[in-house]
Amino acid sequence: MADQIPEGIDIVHFHDEHPGMDAISTPYLFTLHGNKNVQKPLPLNTVFISADHASRFGSTHYVYNGMDWDDYGPVDWKLERSYFHFLGNAAWRLKNVKGAIRTVTSTERERIDVLGGVRFNFEMGLRFTWTPRARFHGMVGGEEKYTLLNGSKGLVFPVRWHEPMGLAIIESLYFGCPVFGTPYGSLPEIVSEEFGVLSHRRSVLTEAIENVDDFDRKRCHEYARDTYSSKVMTDSYIRYFEKILNGDTVHEEQPILQKVQSTKFLPWED
C-alpha cells in the first residue's frame, strides 16, 4: 500500500479499510461508512458518519455525509406530489421495502414509488409484489431520480438495522419530503419531530402518513440544505486533517465495537 502513495502527499483519506493501512508512514484519516459486527480494533485516526455510528464503537468523533446541492438543482414547489417513495436497495431485506409498501398501502388511497427495486426480484430468492399501488423504477439516478423525489409526499424508510447515516434521508428532506421510518441508528438524530415520525410499528407510521400535510416542506428543505451540505462536511474533515498533521491522533485508544448484535433484523411490528 505504501508504494501506491506518491511522494509529497501531506495526508491520505481512506474510505475503505485496507490491509497494511496502519503500516504506512504518511499521515491518514479513515472514515468508516458501514456497520461491522466484529470486535476488531479500528485505527486511531478513525471517524464515523453519525453520532450513533460513533457511539457504537465507543467514540464521539464523526462527520456527517454532505451533498453538493448545486448538483440537485432547485426544488420545484409547484410540482404536484401524488405518492410516497422508498429509496434504497430493495433487494437488501434490512432496508425493509416490504414494510414500506405495507405501510403506505394500509392507508385509504396513498401509493408508493420504489426507487431502487423491481416488482419481480430474483436476487434474494423469488419475490413478487402484487399490489397495484406500488410502482417500481429500478435503480435510478440523476435527473430522473431528482424529479421522482420532487414529486413525492414523503420518504418511507422502515429499515431494520442501525442505519449509519442514510443519504436517502437527506436527499429526500432536500426535496421537501418528511421522513417516516424506524428509530434505529442515526435516524433519531437526523429526523426530529419537525421533520418526520419514527416508530417500529407499521400502524403508527401509517397514521402519520395520513397526516403528512402537518409538516412544513420548506423547513425540511432548508434543514437538509444547511446542515448536510458538502461545505459543512468539508470544513469538519479539514479540522481532523489539521489535528492529525499537528501530530495528534483522533483517538487515544483504538475504537472498537462495544456490543456484538446477536440478531440480524431489528424489530418491526407489521
N, C-alpha and C positions, 0 to 999 in steps of 0.2 A: 504493500500500500504506500509506504513512504516514497518509493521511487516514482509514483504517479503524481506527486505534488511538485510543481515547478519551484525552482529557487526564487527567493524574494517574496514569497507569499507570507503575508502577515498572520492570517488566521484562516482556518478551514471550518466550514459549517456543514456538518453531516446531517442528513435527514433519514438515513438508514444506518443500522448498526453493522459495522464491517469487522471481520476478523483482523486482528492486528492494529485496530484503531488506537488502543492505548499505548502502543509502542512508537508511534510517530513523534518526532521532536517538534513539529510545527504546532503552535497553539491551536486548539479547536474547541468548537461548541457542538454538542449533539442534541438535536430535538427528537424526542420520542413521540411519534404520531399515533401509534396504535396502542392496543392493550397487550399486556403479557400476563400469563398466569403461572409463571415460574419465579421462584425467589432467587434470582440471579442478580448480583450487584451490577448496577449500571455505572458508567463513567462519572467521575466527579463533576465534569462540566456538562451535565445533562440538564435540559429544561423540558417542561411538559407543555401541553397546549390548553389547559384549563386548570383552575384551582382544584377541582375534584380529581382530575387526572393526576396532578402533582401529589395531592394528599394521599392517594392510594399507594404511593411509593415513599411516603414519609418526607415529602418535600413541600416547599412553599414557592418554588420557582417555576413560573410558567409564562408563556407568551401566547395570547390568543391568535389564531389564524386571522388574517385580514385580507380583504379583497381590494383590487383596484376597481372602484365602482365606475370609473370612466369607461371601462370595457363593457359595462352592463347598460350604459345609457340611462336617460331619464325614464321615470315611471310615467306611464300614460294613465292618469287618474280618470279619464273619461271612458276607458275601455270597459266594456261590460264584464262583470265577474259572475260566472254561471256554474262553477264547480269548485270542489276542493281538490287538493293534489297530494300525492305521495311522491317523495323524491329520494331515490337511493337504489341500491342493487337489490331488486325484489327477489332475486334467486337466493339471497342470503337470508335464512329463516330468522336470524337475530333481528333483522330490520322489520319483521312482522307486517308485511304487506297485507296478509290475510286479515289481521286485526284492523288495519287501516280501512280496508274495504268494508268490513263488517260494521265498523264504527259509523261510517258515512251512510251505508245502506240501511242502517237501523233508524235513520231519520225518516220523515214522511216522504220527502221527494228529492233530497240532495243526491248528487252524483260525484264521482271521484275520477280524476285522471291520474294514471300511474305513469310516472316518468322514471324509467329505469327497469321496466318489466314488460312481459308479454303475457297474453291470455293463456297460451299453451306453453308450459315450461317443462323441458326435459332435463335441465341441468342438474336439478336436485331431486330427481325422481319425477314421475309424471304428475303434473298438476294442471288443473283446468278451472278457470274462474267462470262461473255460469252467469252471474248477474249482468244484465244489460246496462246497469247503472255505473259500471266501471269501464273506462276507456283506457286502452293501453297504447303507449307511444314508443316502447322500447328505449334504448339508450339515446338520449338527445343532448344536444349542446348548442352553444352559440345562440343566434337569433331565434331559432325555433324554441329553445328552452326558455329564453327570456320572455318571449311572447306568451308561452303557456303559463309561466309564473305570474305574469302581469294580469292574466285573465282569471286567476284563482281567488277564491274567497279566503283560503287558509291552508296551511300545511298540516296534514295528519301524519304523526310521526311516533307511533307507539312502540318504539324499539324495546327489545328485551335484553339489552346489555348495557354496560356503563359506557355510554357514548363519550369518547374522549373530548370532542368539541362539536363537530357537526356542521360542515359547510352548508348542508341543505337548510339548516335553521336560519343562518344569517342571510343566505341568498333569498329565502322566502320572505323574511322580515323586510329586506330591502325593497321588495316589490309590494309591500303593504299587507303581507299575509300574516295574521296572527297564527300561533303555533298550538296545536292540540296534540300532546304527547305524553309520554310516561316520565316519572320523576327520577330518572336514572342518569348517572354520570354528570355531565356538565349541564344538562337541561335546566335544573333549578337555578343555577347561577346566571344563565343566559335569558331564560324565559320567566320573567316576573309576572305577577297577576295583570300587569298593564298590557302585556304582550301575548298572553295565551293562558291555557289551562293545562295542568299536568295531573295525571291520575293513572293508576294501573287498572282502573275499572272502565270497561268499554261504555257502560251506561252513563258515567259522568262525562266522558268526552262527547258522547252523542248529544247529550243535553246542551253542552257548551257550544257545540257546532250549530245547534238550532238558534243560538243567541249570538252568532258571530258578529252581527252589526253593533254589538256593545263595544267593540274595540275600535280604536282610532287608527286607521290605516296609515295616515301620515306620520303619526308618532312612531309606529313600527318602523317605517322607512327611515326616519331621522335617527332613530336609535341605532339601527344597523349601520347606516352611513357614517355616523360619527364615532361609534365605538369599535367597529370591526373593519376598519379601513387598512389598506396596505401601509399607509403612512404611520398609523399608530403601531402596527406590528413592527415596522422597520425601526422606529425610534426605540422600541423596547429591546429589540435584538442588539441595537448599537450599544445600549447600556451594558449588556452582557459581554459584548466584544471588548469594550473598554476595560471592563473588570478583569477579563482573562489576560488581555495584553499588558495590564499593570502587574501581572504576576500572581493574581489571586485565582482561586477556584470557585466555581458556583456553589459547591457543597464542601463542607469539611469532612464528611463521611459519604461513602458511596450510597446513593439512594437504592432502595430495594423494595419490592412489592411487600406490603405489610401483611396481606392476608390472601391466601390462595382461594379462589372462588370454587366452591365444590359443585355447583350446578351450572350448566351451560346457559340456561334460559332464566332470566329474572321473571318474577310473577306478572301475569297478565290475566285479568278476570274478564272473560268474554261472556 
